[in-house]
């Protein structure tokens, strides 16, 4: 089951940003088809500008992004970027097209990973088995994607493996922080007793001392040391 708190926070953020998003969309709406094509280049500058504008317009360009994903003539690079962008739109219509894309690219871990992250962002936990496998990947980018997706769809049973993955990637700050955040998010959906027991176990583990440092840094940043109540 997806993390409803995370989904709610994301939805609220989209509501807060909607006036700005609508303004931006009115300014660039006629350029959206061209911006989507520019996701495939030809230059990095064009790609970056297109991705930035489309990501800022978010849900307002969901229909155009879905049409582009269905276009067989769309460049593969642009298609992958469209898949990434659809994950942040919050548009439920994107679920099945993304699922179909994910299933069609099982032989390409990079493309499947991109789709899995977007599906997880939409709260689709059908990708959970794939994410659990990808945590074991040699490619740290794939691991990072899987960890990021676990924030939304991870479960209590995933915490022991996440702890092990953290120990294996101590030099990768993105993975370390992502795992600490995922664990806090997962236990945040449980009762107080489970929350306390899980964090106490991590705190008491010498092997997890770096993980505890990362978790504590997040708690301190979010609440401040004076406001953290520890049981």
N, C-alpha and C positions, 0 to 999 in steps of 0.2 A: 504494500500500500504506500503511495507517495506521501511525502511529508507535507501535510496540509498547511502547516505554519509557513513553510517556505513558499508554497504556492500562493498563499494569501498575501504574504509580503510582496511577492513579485507582482501580483495583480494590483495591489494598492499603489505600488510605485508607478505602474503603467497609468493608473487613473490620475495620479498627481502630475505626471508628465504630459498628459493628453493635450492640454492647451498648447504647449510648446510644440508637440509633435504635429498637431493639426496645422499650426502656422508654418512649420517647415515643409509639410506635405503640400500645402497650397503653393508654396514657393517653387517646389521642385517636381510637382506631380507630372508635368509634361516630359520631364527628363528620366523618369523612372525606368522605362524600357531600355534606354541607352545606358543608364547606370548599371542595370543588371548585366548587360552585355560586357560592360567594362570590368566586371568582376573577374573576367578572364584575361585582362590586360588590354592592350599589348604592353603597357609599362606598369611598373610597380606603383608609381605615383597615381596613375589613373585608377588602378585597382584599389589602392588605399582610400582615395577620395570617395569612390563609389561605395565601398563597404561601409565607410564611416557615415555617409549620408543615409544609406539604406537602413543601417542599424539604428540610427537616431529616429527614423520615421517609423520603425517597428511595425506595430499592428496596422498602421495605415496602408502599408504596402503588401500586406499578407496576400491579398488576392492576386496581385501582379507576380509575387514570388511563386505562388502555387501554379499560376499559368506557365511561368518560366520553367518550373521543375517538370511540368508535363510536356515540355517542348523537346523532342528528341534531337533537335538540331543545336541545342544549347551546349556550349563548350563544357567539357568535363570539369575544368577548374571552376568555371562560373557556377556549374550545378552544385558542386561541393560547398561553395560559399552560400548559395541559396539555401541549401540544407541547414547550414549553420545559422543563418539569419532567421529561418522559420522557427527555430527553437526558442527565440526570444520574443516572438510576436505574441505568444499566449493564445494563439488562435487554434481552437479545437479542430478546425477543418484540416489542419496540417498533419494530424496524427496518422491517418491512413496512408496518405502519399509518402510520408516519411518512413512509415513501417514498410511499405512496398519497396522504397529505395534501399532501406536497410537489408531486407531479405534478398534483394537483387545483387547486393555487393558483398555477400558473405566471404567471397574469395579475396577481397581486398580489405584488409584490416583497417587501413587508414580511412577509407571511405565509410566502412561500416561503423567505425568508432565515431566519426563525425555525426552520422545519423543517430547513433545510440545516445550521444550526449544531448542532441536536440529533442529526441523523444523523451528522455528523462526530464528535461526542462519542462516539458508539457505534462509531466506526471505519469508517463506511460511506463509501467514497470515490467512490460514484456521483455525489455532489454536486459533485465537484471542478470539472467544466466550468462549472457555475453559479457557484461561488465565484470562479473566475477572471474571469468576466464581471462579477460584482458588485464586484470590486475597483475597477472603473472607474466605479462609480455616483457620482452627484452627492450623494447622501444619505450623510452621514458615518456615520450609524447602520448603514446597510447595509454600508459599507466596514468598519466596526469588527467586525461579525458575521463577515464573510468572513475578515478577518485572524485573528480568534479561532479560527475553524474550521481555518485553515491550520496551526495548531500541531499538530493531530492528523493531518491528511490531506495537508498540503503536501509538495511534492517538490522536489528540487534545481533542476529546470527553472523553478520558480516564484520562485526567489531574485532574478533580475534584475528581474522585475516588482515584487516586494515592495520592492526598493530604490528603484525609481521612485516607488511609492506613498508611501513614507516621505518622500521629498523634497517631495511634493505636499501633505502634511498635517503640516507642522512645528509648527503651532499646536495640534494635537490630540494631547494626551499619551496618550490611550487607544490611538489608532492607532499612534503612534510606538512605545510600549512593546510593544504587541502584535506589531508587525512585528519588532522586535529579538528578542523572545522566540521568534517563529515561526522566524526564521532560525537562531538558536542551536539550536533543537530539531531542525530539519531537518538541519543539518550535523552535529549530534550523533549522527545515525544512520549517518554515513558513516565512512570510514577516516580515520586521523590526517592523512594527506597532503592529502586533500580538505578536511578541516576547516581545516587551517592555510592552505592556498592560498586558500580562500574568505574567511576572516577577514583574511588579509594584503591581499587585493585591496580589501576594504572599508576597511581601515585606511589604505591608500595613496591612496584616492580623496578628493579635496577635496570633491566633491559629496556624499559620504557621511559627512562629518565629524560631523554630528549623529547619524547612525545609529551610527557608531562609539562616540560618547559614550554612547548608550543601551545598546548591547551591553556596553560596558565596565562600566557601572553595574550591569547584571544580573550579570555575572561577579564583580564586586567584592562584591556583596551575597551571592552564593551561596558564594563561596570565600574572600573576603578577598584583598587585594593580595599578601600574602606566599605564598599558596597557589596563585596562578595561574601555571601554567607556559606560557610562550609560546615558540613555535618560529620 
